[in-house]
């Protein structure tokens, strides 16, 4: 069950809301309301939170794990500066658009176990959904649970009409998550020099 809800028309911002932001087409979207302790959304097992600069340190063990990184770009662990740049970009995305690749926290422990959410897909004009999950948390259905929640937030609160996802064809686990979300394969393409498949879903 998802416990976050969008603000209704006519409601003002509550404490902890981010500013009203605009979609890429110029239309206003609602505030990203933060629940207690800075949490944006939650499920029974997961918490979705915006980033702070210091969070790169918690992400580092995930972004340098060889099995996690196997199918991302060139498969190499990220250096510290790239992890820090990623976190800064998500902070900017949340401030400007009201969504980002949220850090994923385990509800039972509060520890970071990955990220999931939405961001512009560079060079395409599309909005993509993406996720990473710590190796220790694979095989529990958490990626699908997180992605369904983030996708619903994108359609219901952010007002998106279309969301895409990409993965290297060999990354069957991510492709299966896309299929479980109801996304449809549209094409194979190059992205940043790598062969990927693109899946899409409409509201």
N, C-alpha and C positions, 0 to 999 in steps of 0.2 A: 504494500500500500504506500502511496505517495502522500506526504503530509503537507507539502507546499502548495500554495494556491496563488493565482494572480490576483492583483488588486482589481476591484470592480470599477467600472466607469464612474467618475465623479469622486472617487475616494482620493484623499490626499496622501502624501507619503508618510509612512510610519517611521519611527526611529530605526536607523540602520538601513533604510532604503538607499539604493544608489539613485543618482539623478535620472529623470526621464531621458531616454535616449531615442535616437531615430534609427529606423531600419534603413537599409541601403537604398530603398526606394523613396525615402524621405518621410514616411508616415511614422507618427509617434507610436511607441510601444510602452507598455506598463513598466512600473518600477520592478526591480528585482528585490523582492522583500527578503530580508535576512531573518531567520528564526533565531532562537536564543543561541548565544555563544558564536554568532557570526555564521551560522549554518544557513545555506540557501534552500536546500531541499534535503529530504531524507526518505529512506525506505526502511524496512525492518532491519536490514543488515548494513546499510551504507549511509554515510553523510556526505553531502556535496558542499564544499566551502570555497570561497574565493581565496586568492593567494596573497601572501605577504613576501617581502624580499627574502626573509630568512628561510622560507620553505624549500629553497633549492637544496638545502642540506638533507632534508628528509627524502627528496626525490632522487638524490644522487645514487643510492644503492640500487634503485630500479633502473635508472638511465645508464648504468654501467654494467648491468647484468647481461652476460652474453646471450642467454636464451631469450630474454625479453627483447633485446635489440636485434635479434637475428634477421627479422624481416622489415626493419625500418631503415630506409635509405641504404647506406652501404654496409649496414650491419655492425658498425663499430660503436663501442661505448662512447658516450658523449663526454667531452672534457668539461671542466667546471664552468668555463665561460659560456659554453653553449647551453648548459642547464640554467644558468642565471639569466641568459637572454630569453629562454623559453618562459621562465616564470615572469619576467618583466613584460613580455608580450601578452601573457594571459591577464596580468593586472591591468594593462592598458585596454584590452578587449572588454573586460568587465566594466571598466569605467566608461568607455565610449559606447558600447553596444548593449550592456546589461547581461551579457553571457560570455562564456569562455570555456576552455577545457578545465572544468572544475577539479580541484584536488579531491580525490576520493579518500574518505576516512572510514575505517572500520568502526561501526557503531558500538561494538562491544568493548573496544580498547581505545578508540580515538586515534589510533596510529594511521599514518598515511600508507595506503596500499596501491596508489596509482592515480590516474585521472580519467575523466570522461566528460565530454561536453561538446560544444560547438565553437567553430571558428571559421573565418574565411579560408577557402582553399586557394592558396596562392596561385595567381596566374589564370584563374578560371572565371571569376565572378560568382562562384557557387559558395554556399555555406556547407561545410562538412561536419559530420559527427565523427569523433575519434575517441579512442580509449587505449590506455596501457594499464596493465595489472601486474603487480609483483608476482614473481614466479611461485612464491609460496601460497598464492591464492588462486592459482589456476584450477580449473576442473570443478568449480563449485557453482557455476552459473552466474557469477557476479558481474562479468562483463555484459551479459545480456540484460541483467537486472538494471545495471547502471545506464546502459544505452537506451533502454526503453523509457527510463525516467527522464533522461536528458532530451530525448526526442520529443516526448510529450511537452516538456517545458518550452522547447523551441517552437512547437506548433501552437500551443495554447496561450502561453504568456508572451513570447517574443513575436508571435504573429507571422512566423515564416510559412511560406507556401510550399517550399521544396527543400529537401536536405539530401546531400550526397555523402558517400563514403568511398574511400579508396583503400586498396591493399595490394601488395604484391601477390600474384596468383598462387604462389607456393604457400602463402599464409592461410591455410584452410580454416584455421580456428576463427580468424577474423571474418572470413567470408561466410562462415556458418552463422556468426552473430548477425551479420547484415541480412542474411536470409530469414533468420528468426524474427527480425524487426519488420519483415514484410517488404524489404527493399528489393528492387528488381535490377538485374544486370542491364546496363545500357551500352557499355563499350569497353574496349581495352585501349589504353593510351600510354603515353609517356608523361611522367611527372617528375621534374627535376632530374631527368635523365634515366629514370628507372621505369621498367614496365610495370603497370598497375592495371587492375580492373576497377571500373567505376560503377557503383550501384546507386540507386536513387529511390526516393519515396516522396509522394506528394501528400499534403494535408487532406 
